[in-house]
Amino acid sequence: MEVVHILPRFHVDGFGLSTSRCMSKSGWRCGGVRAQSSSVQKQAYATPSRTQRIMESVAVSGEVGGAGGTYSYNALKRLDRLWTSICSADSVLEEPKQVVFDYHGLSKNFETTSLEVDMFDVLVCGGTLGIFIATALTLKGLRVAVVERNQLKGREQEWNISKKELMELAETGVLTEDEIEQVTAVQFNPNRCGFESKGEIWVEDILNLGVSPVKIIDIVKARFQSLGGVIFEGCCLSRLNIYDDTAVVHLSEGKILSGRLIIDAMGNFSPVVKQIRQGRKPDGFCLVVGSCCRGFKDNTTSDVIYSSSSVKMVGESKAHYFWEAFPAGSGPSDRTTYLFTYIDPQPGSPKLEELLEDYWELMPNYQGVSLDDLEILRVAYGIFPTYRDSPLPSAFRRLLQFGDASGIQSPVSFGGFGSLTRHLKRLSSGIHEAVSENLLDSYSLSMLNPYMPNLSSAWLFQRAMSAKKEPNIPPTFINELLHVNFQSMQRLGDPVLRPFLQDVIQFGPLVKTLGLVMLTKPQIIPLIFKQVGIPVLLDWSGHFFMLGSYTFLSSVIDPILRPLVNTFPAKAKYEWNRRLEAWQYGAGLDYKL
């Protein structure tokens, strides 16, 4: 089965990647610290672990909103406790706190505070990725405000992306082409995909740019404010009241704002999303740990995905480790490496600290360096949840999820920034149309986060890459499956390979790849059934059929209908515009070589 669009872009809003940074002036190096055995990891760390000793020697500056905010070793332990509670839960994590209240009637009948001040067309809650949609909407003439719980600034670790995706920001006017050059901290080629000595595939211009979040958010923030946008920093959402005429946001600091539409850009762990999902346990997770180190000699290429080993025991469960690596823009010998694994959240699942202990042991061999020769600049870690029923439709009028809160990113790549650039033009146009025509009911807003079969199909791929407890599946299966898929796509050429590497599933390339896999290695098919299970395969078959249907609708029916849509009444025009977009994006046909 096709599982090759896995692009682990770890720059997702929400918990995302947290980073700690070494004190550059101290010259402290993290090499020379003895590794602990896995048996010691299982203990309560009576003596400090290697990870603890490293991170407690790291300077921690102020927190930054979104993925990659700076955190301490204590924050790692808190996240591990949260992760353990998620794994221990049955189907519901906890009863979520209610933050959204929907009232029938006008706001003046309920609110005692005057709303004449701080009224907006759109309020965006969550600034790290929210500033991009806020700026795009301001460019369309809407009055927009952004609410951010921290200071709105980018983290130090780069977002890796392809030039084609980055240029989407220029198409919306959020950045100019000159500014895109300014925010690109580093470029690198070629880019490798490989699986446990089974051969390597090298490609060009795939996730080969490192974008500085500090620079890009500073530029977009300045543009947003120059256009009249307003930013409320250091403010947290405590309550959201929805009325017939407006939505009112109560901030924990006592300030009250109102807007015709509220956009929830607070990430995977948004309190609004928790309420909508009723505290339901996520269906899967990607656990990520890594670092940025100085001292690499050969530092011009990247790894899109690399697996150097088979399934192994980590703690009390099995895991399959994957790697990603790329040069960092902070210096010519600086390099970021990530270790990640796909996990079904169950009791006994490995903790982040256990993964970091393995990371310090395995990374030097993976990169062909000695840890003694490296200066560790930053330590990164994060957990990324996914749900099978994504994207998330609007559960309330006047309230729309955006970015990772919406689940619009791939369940395999967790690519918040890449997903944002791909959908920004579509979403900004649709939101502007919805606000302008006052189509702010939950049905109309849900059409902005529609069912997309290419995203739903990706759930199978995450399942195929998750290690299972079943003893009758060889530990080498995942590597063999990925290798035969990549090999098949390479034989089929760029029209098949590049869309998948750009995290885009298309029906034609998928059919060709599946067919070639079955012809060249039919013996792997029974193992796929054992690995993912019959129910998941049956569910995927429905999405596969819909992927073909959306491809037909977008390729054949769309050209017939599109000239007629502009003649429709406002509400019908809005709905048909959204359907045409859903067909196109749901079939992956928004991507063109």
C-alpha positions in Angstrom: 0.0 0.0 0.0 1.1 3.6 -0.6 2.7 5.1 2.4 5.2 7.4 1.0 3.9 10.9 1.5 5.2 10.9 5.0 6.9 14.3 5.4 7.5 14.8 9.1 7.4 18.6 9.2 7.7 19.3 12.8 6.4 22.8 13.1 2.9 22.4 14.3 0.9 24.8 16.4 -0.2 23.4 19.8 2.1 21.4 22.0 4.2 20.7 19.0 8.0 20.7 19.4 9.4 22.3 22.5 13.0 23.3 22.5 15.7 24.0 25.0 18.8 26.0 24.0 22.4 25.7 25.2 24.1 28.8 26.6 26.2 29.8 23.7 28.7 31.9 25.8 29.4 29.1 28.2 30.8 26.8 25.5 29.3 23.9 27.4 29.3 20.8 25.3 27.0 17.8 25.8 29.5 15.1 24.7 31.2 12.7 27.0 28.2 11.8 29.0 27.7 8.1 29.4 24.6 6.5 27.9 22.3 4.6 30.2 21.0 1.2 29.3 17.3 0.6 28.6 17.0 -1.3 31.9 18.0 1.9 33.7 15.5 3.9 31.7 12.8 1.8 33.2 13.7 2.9 36.6 12.5 6.1 38.2 15.9 7.7 37.3 17.4 7.4 40.8 20.4 9.2 39.3 19.9 11.9 36.6 19.4 10.5 33.1 21.6 11.7 30.3 18.7 13.8 29.0 18.2 15.4 32.4 21.9 16.3 32.7 21.9 17.8 29.2 18.7 19.8 29.5 19.5 21.1 33.0 22.7 22.6 31.6 20.7 24.4 28.9 19.7 28.1 29.2 15.9 28.5 28.9 14.6 31.8 27.7 10.9 33.0 27.6 8.3 30.8 26.1 7.2 31.2 22.5 3.6 30.4 21.4 3.0 27.5 19.1 5.3 24.6 18.3 8.9 25.0 19.3 8.4 27.3 22.3 11.3 27.1 24.7 10.8 24.7 27.7 12.8 23.2 30.5 13.5 19.6 31.6 10.6 20.1 34.0 8.4 20.8 31.1 9.5 17.6 29.4 8.5 15.7 32.6 5.1 17.4 32.6 4.5 16.5 29.0 5.5 12.9 29.7 3.0 12.8 32.5 0.3 14.1 30.2 1.4 11.5 27.6 1.2 8.8 30.2 -2.3 9.9 31.2 -3.4 9.8 27.5 -2.0 6.3 27.1 -3.7 5.1 30.3 -7.2 6.5 29.4 -9.8 4.2 27.8 -11.8 6.2 25.3 -12.2 9.6 27.0 -9.2 11.5 28.5 -11.2 13.8 30.8 -14.4 15.7 30.9 -13.4 18.9 29.0 -14.0 22.3 30.5 -16.8 24.1 28.6 -15.5 27.3 27.1 -18.0 27.9 24.3 -21.6 28.9 25.1 -24.2 29.3 22.4 -27.2 31.6 23.2 -30.3 32.4 21.2 -30.8 36.1 21.2 -28.9 39.3 20.8 -25.7 40.0 22.8 -27.1 43.1 24.4 -29.6 40.9 26.3 -26.9 38.9 27.9 -23.7 41.0 28.1 -23.5 43.6 30.8 -20.4 45.3 29.4 -20.6 47.7 26.4 -19.3 46.2 23.2 -18.7 49.4 21.4 -15.0 49.1 21.9 -12.8 46.3 20.4 -15.3 45.0 17.8 -13.9 43.2 14.8 -15.0 41.3 11.7 -12.8 38.4 12.6 -11.0 37.4 15.9 -8.1 34.9 15.5 -7.2 33.0 18.7 -3.7 31.7 18.5 -1.0 33.7 16.8 1.8 31.5 15.7 0.0 30.2 12.6 -3.0 32.4 13.1 -1.1 35.5 12.1 -0.9 34.2 8.5 -4.7 33.9 8.0 -5.2 37.1 9.9 -3.0 39.0 7.5 -4.6 37.4 4.5 -8.0 38.4 5.7 -6.8 42.0 6.5 -5.5 42.2 3.0 -9.1 41.5 1.8 -10.4 44.5 3.8 -11.7 42.8 6.9 -11.0 44.2 10.4 -9.1 41.5 12.2 -7.5 41.0 15.6 -5.2 38.3 16.9 -5.2 37.0 20.5 -1.9 35.3 21.6 -1.3 33.9 25.1 2.5 34.6 24.9 4.5 37.2 23.0 3.8 36.7 19.3 7.2 35.7 17.9 8.8 32.8 16.2 11.0 30.1 17.6 14.7 29.6 16.6 14.4 26.2 15.0 13.6 26.5 11.3 10.5 25.2 9.5 11.6 23.1 6.5 9.5 23.5 3.4 9.7 23.4 -0.4 10.0 26.6 -2.5 6.8 25.8 -4.3 4.8 25.8 -1.0 6.5 28.9 0.3 5.5 30.8 -2.9 1.8 30.3 -1.9 2.4 33.0 0.7 3.3 35.4 -2.1 0.2 34.5 -4.1 -2.0 35.7 -1.2 0.1 38.8 -0.6 1.1 37.8 2.9 4.8 38.0 1.8 6.6 39.4 -1.2 9.1 37.3 -3.2 11.9 39.5 -1.8 10.7 38.8 1.7 10.6 35.0 1.0 14.3 35.3 0.1 14.9 37.2 3.4 13.2 34.6 5.6 14.9 31.6 3.9 17.7 30.9 6.3 19.3 27.9 4.5 18.9 25.9 1.3 20.2 22.4 0.8 20.2 19.6 -1.8 20.0 16.7 -2.6 17.4 15.1 -0.2 17.6 11.4 0.8 15.0 8.7 1.5 16.3 5.4 2.7 15.3 2.2 4.7 17.8 0.0 6.5 20.4 -0.7 3.9 17.9 -1.5 1.2 19.0 1.3 -1.1 18.5 5.0 -1.2 16.5 7.4 -3.3 17.9 10.9 -3.8 15.6 13.8 -5.0 16.1 17.5 -5.5 14.2 20.5 -4.1 12.0 18.5 -1.6 11.7 20.2 1.8 15.0 21.8 1.0 14.5 25.3 2.5 14.9 26.2 6.1 12.6 29.1 6.9 13.3 31.3 10.0 10.2 31.5 12.1 11.6 34.5 13.9 12.0 36.4 10.7 8.8 35.3 8.9 6.6 36.0 11.9 8.2 39.4 12.5 7.6 40.4 8.8 4.0 39.1 8.7 3.3 40.6 12.1 4.5 44.0 10.9 2.5 43.8 7.7 -0.6 42.8 9.7 -0.3 45.8 12.0 0.5 48.2 9.2 -2.8 47.2 7.6 -4.7 48.1 10.7 -4.7 44.6 12.4 -4.6 44.5 16.2 -2.7 42.1 18.3 -3.5 41.3 22.0 -0.4 39.6 23.4 -0.3 37.8 26.8 -4.0 37.1 26.6 -5.8 33.8 27.0 -9.3 32.8 26.0 -11.4 31.9 29.1 -14.9 32.0 27.6 -16.6 32.4 24.2 -20.3 33.4 24.1 -22.0 33.1 20.7 -25.1 35.2 19.9 -27.4 35.9 17.0 -25.6 39.1 16.2 -22.0 38.5 17.3 -19.5 36.4 19.2 -18.0 37.7 22.4 -14.6 36.5 23.7 -13.8 36.9 27.4 -10.1 36.9 28.1 -8.6 35.6 31.3 -7.1 39.1 31.9 -10.6 40.6 32.0 -10.6 42.1 28.5 -13.7 41.6 26.3 -13.6 41.5 22.5 -16.3 40.8 20.0 -16.2 39.6 16.4 -18.6 38.4 13.7 -16.4 35.3 13.3 -14.0 33.6 15.7 -11.1 31.6 14.2 -9.6 28.9 16.5 -6.0 28.6 15.6 -4.9 27.3 19.1 -3.5 24.1 17.8 -4.0 20.4 18.5 -4.7 21.0 22.2 -7.1 23.9 21.8 -9.6 24.0 24.6 -12.4 24.6 22.1 -11.4 21.4 20.2 -11.3 19.5 23.4 -14.9 20.6 24.1 -16.0 19.7 20.5 -14.4 16.3 20.6 -15.8 15.8 24.2 -12.4 14.8 25.5 -12.1 11.8 23.2 -8.8 10.0 23.1 -6.9 10.6 19.9 -6.6 7.7 17.5 -2.9 8.0 17.0 0.2 10.0 17.9 3.6 10.8 16.5 6.3 11.2 19.2 9.2 13.4 18.2 12.6 14.1 19.8 15.7 15.7 18.5 18.3 18.4 18.7 20.2 21.0 16.7 24.0 20.6 17.1 27.1 22.4 15.9 30.1 20.5 14.6 29.0 18.6 11.5 31.5 18.5 8.7 29.5 17.3 5.7 26.3 19.4 6.0 24.9 20.1 2.6 22.2 17.3 2.2 19.0 16.4 4.0 17.1 13.3 4.9 13.4 13.5 4.2 12.8 10.2 5.9 15.4 7.6 6.9 15.1 4.3 8.8 18.3 2.7 10.0 16.8 -0.1 12.0 13.8 -2.5 12.3 11.1 -2.5 15.0 12.6 -2.7 18.5 11.4 -2.8 22.1 11.3 0.6 23.9 10.2 0.3 27.5 7.2 -2.0 27.5 6.2 -1.7 23.9 7.4 -1.9 20.3 8.4 1.1 18.2 9.8 1.8 14.8 12.2 4.7 14.6 12.5 7.1 11.7 14.9 10.0 11.2 14.8 13.4 9.6 17.9 15.6 9.2 18.7 18.9 7.6 21.2 21.8 7.8 20.3 24.6 10.1 20.5 28.3 9.2 22.4 29.3 12.4 25.8 28.2 11.1 27.5 26.2 8.3 28.2 23.2 10.6 24.8 23.4 12.4 22.4 20.5 11.7 19.0 19.5 13.0 18.2 15.8 13.5 14.8 14.4 14.6 13.9 10.9 15.7 10.2 10.1 15.4 7.8 7.2 15.8 4.1 6.5 15.2 2.3 5.2 18.3 -1.1 3.9 19.2 -1.6 5.5 22.6 -1.8 2.4 24.9 -0.5 1.7 28.4 3.2 1.0 28.4 3.9 3.2 25.3 7.4 4.8 25.4 7.9 8.1 27.1 9.6 11.1 25.4 12.5 10.9 27.9 13.0 7.2 26.9 13.1 8.3 23.2 15.6 11.0 24.0 17.8 8.5 25.8 17.8 6.3 22.7 18.3 9.4 20.6 21.6 10.3 22.3 22.8 6.7 21.8 21.7 6.3 18.1 22.1 9.7 16.5 25.9 9.7 16.4 26.0 6.4 14.5 23.1 7.6 12.2 25.0 10.8 11.3 28.5 9.4 11.4 29.8 11.7 14.1 30.9 11.5 17.7 28.7 13.2 20.3 32.0 14.5 22.0 32.6 16.6 18.8 29.2 18.3 18.8 28.0 21.3 20.7 24.3 20.8 21.4 22.4 24.1 20.7 18.8 23.0 21.3 16.9 20.0 22.4 13.4 19.4 20.9 10.5 17.2 21.8 6.8 17.0 21.1 3.6 14.9 20.7 1.3 15.2 17.7 -2.2 13.7 17.9 -4.4 12.7 15.0 -8.1 11.7 14.7 -9.6 9.6 12.0 -12.6 11.9 11.6 -10.6 15.0 10.3 -10.9 17.7 9.2 -13.1 18.9 12.0 -16.4 20.4 10.9 -17.7 23.5 12.6 -19.7 22.5 15.7 -21.0 26.1 16.4 -22.1 29.1 14.3 -19.6 31.9 14.1 -16.7 29.6 15.1 -14.2 28.0 12.7 -11.1 25.8 13.4 -8.0 26.7 11.4 -4.6 25.0 11.1 -3.8 22.1 13.4 -7.0 22.8 15.4 -9.0 21.9 12.3 -7.1 18.6 11.6 -6.5 19.8 8.0 -2.9 18.6 8.1 -1.9 15.1 7.1 -2.2 12.5 9.9 1.2 11.2 8.8 3.2 14.3 8.2 1.8 16.6 10.9 2.8 19.4 8.6 1.2 22.5 10.2 3.2 25.1 8.2 3.2 23.2 4.9 -0.6 22.6 5.2 -1.1 26.2 6.0 0.6 27.5 2.9 -1.3 25.0 0.7 -4.7 26.0 2.0 -4.2 29.7 2.8 -5.5 31.0 -0.5 -8.6 28.7 -0.4 -9.4 29.5 3.2 -8.9 33.2 3.1 -11.1 33.6 0.1 -13.8 31.3 1.6 -13.8 33.1 4.9 -14.0 36.5 3.3 -16.9 35.3 1.3 -18.6 33.8 4.3 -18.2 37.0 6.4 -19.2 39.3 3.6 -22.4 37.4 2.9 -23.1 36.7 6.6 -23.0 33.0 6.0 -21.7 32.2 9.5 -24.0 29.2 10.4 -22.2 26.0 11.3 -23.2 24.3 8.0 -21.7 27.1 5.9 -18.6 27.2 7.9 -18.2 23.4 7.8 -17.9 23.7 4.1 -14.5 25.4 4.7 -13.2 22.3 6.4 -14.8 19.7 4.2 -14.3 15.9 3.9 -11.2 15.3 1.9 -10.6 11.7 0.9 -6.9 12.2 0.3 -6.4 13.2 4.0 -8.7 10.4 5.2 -6.8 7.9 3.1 -3.6 8.8 4.9 -4.9 7.2 8.1 -4.0 3.8 6.6 -0.4 4.9 6.1 0.0 5.9 9.7 -1.3 2.5 10.8 1.1 0.8 8.4 4.0 2.7 9.9 3.1 2.0 13.6 4.8 -1.0 15.2 2.3 -3.6 16.4 2.5 -6.2 19.2 1.5 -9.1 17.0 4.4 -11.6 16.9 3.6 -12.9 13.4 4.6 -9.6 11.7 8.4 -9.5 10.9 10.3 -6.6 12.5 11.6 -5.7 9.0 8.1 -5.4 7.5 7.7 -1.6 7.8 11.1 -1.0 6.1 10.3 -3.5 3.4 6.9 -1.9 2.7 8.3 1.6 2.5 11.2 0.6 0.4 9.1 -1.2 -2.2 6.7 1.8 -2.4 9.5 4.3 -2.9 11.2 2.0 -5.4 8.0 1.7 -7.4 7.4 5.5 -7.4 11.0 6.1 -8.5 10.5 3.8 -11.5 7.2 5.6 -12.3 9.0 9.0 -12.3 8.5 12.5 -11.0 4.8 12.8 -11.8 4.2 10.0 -9.2 7.1 10.5 -6.8 7.1 14.3 -6.3 3.4 14.8 -5.3 3.8 12.1 -2.6 7.0 13.6 -1.3 5.2 16.9 -1.1 2.5 15.2 1.1 -0.1 15.1 -1.6 -2.1 11.9 -2.4 -3.5 11.8 -5.9 -5.6 9.0 -7.3 -3.7 8.3 -10.5 -0.2 8.1 -8.9 -1.6 6.0 -6.1 -3.2 3.5 -8.4 0.0 3.2 -10.5 2.1 2.7 -7.3 -0.3 0.1 -5.8 -0.3 -1.8 -9.1 3.4 -1.9 -9.4 3.9 -3.0 -5.8 1.5 -5.9 -6.3 3.3 -6.9 -9.5 6.8 -6.7 -8.1 6.3 -7.9 -4.5 2.9 -9.7 -4.2 4.1 -11.6 -1.1 3.9 -8.4 1.0 0.1 -8.1 0.6 -0.9 -10.6 3.3 1.4 -8.9 5.8 -0.3 -5.6 5.0 -3.6 -7.1 6.0 -2.1 -8.4 9.3 -0.4 -5.0 10.0 -3.3 -2.7 9.5 -6.3 -5.0 10.1 -9.3 -5.8 7.9 -11.6 -3.0 9.4 -9.0 -0.3 8.6 -8.6 -1.6 5.1 -12.3 -1.7 4.5 -12.6 1.9 5.8 -9.7 2.9 3.6 -11.3 1.3 0.5 -14.3 3.7 0.9 -11.9 6.7 1.0 -10.0 5.3 -2.0 -13.2 5.1 -4.0 -14.1 8.7 -3.0 -10.6 9.8 -4.0 -11.3 8.5 -7.5 -14.8 10.1 -7.4 -13.4 13.5 -6.4 -10.8 13.2 -9.1 -13.5 12.7 -11.7 -15.6 15.5 -10.4 -12.8 18.0 -10.3 -11.4 17.0 -13.7 -14.6 16.6 -15.6 -17.6 18.2 -13.8 -15.8 21.3 -12.4 -15.0 22.8 -15.9 -18.6 22.5 -16.8 -20.0 24.1 -13.6 -17.4 26.7 -12.9 -18.6 29.3 -15.5 -22.1 29.0 -14.2 -21.3 29.5 -10.5 -20.9 33.2 -10.7 -24.5 33.5 -12.0 -25.9 31.9 -8.8 -27.5 33.7 -5.9 -25.0 34.6 -3.1 -25.7 31.6 -0.8 -25.7 29.1 -3.7 -22.6 30.6 -5.2 -20.8 30.3 -1.8 -21.8 26.7 -1.4 -20.8 25.7 -5.0 -17.4 27.5 -4.7 -16.8 25.4 -1.6 -17.8 22.1 -3.3 -15.5 22.8 -6.3 -12.6 23.5 -3.9 -13.4 20.4 -1.9 -13.2 18.3 -5.1 -10.0 19.8 -6.1 -8.1 19.8 -2.8 -9.7 16.5 -1.7 -8.3 14.9 -4.9 -4.9 16.5 -4.4 -5.3 18.3 -7.8 -4.4 21.7 -6.3 -0.8 20.4 -6.6 0.8 20.7 -10.0 4.3 19.9 -11.0 
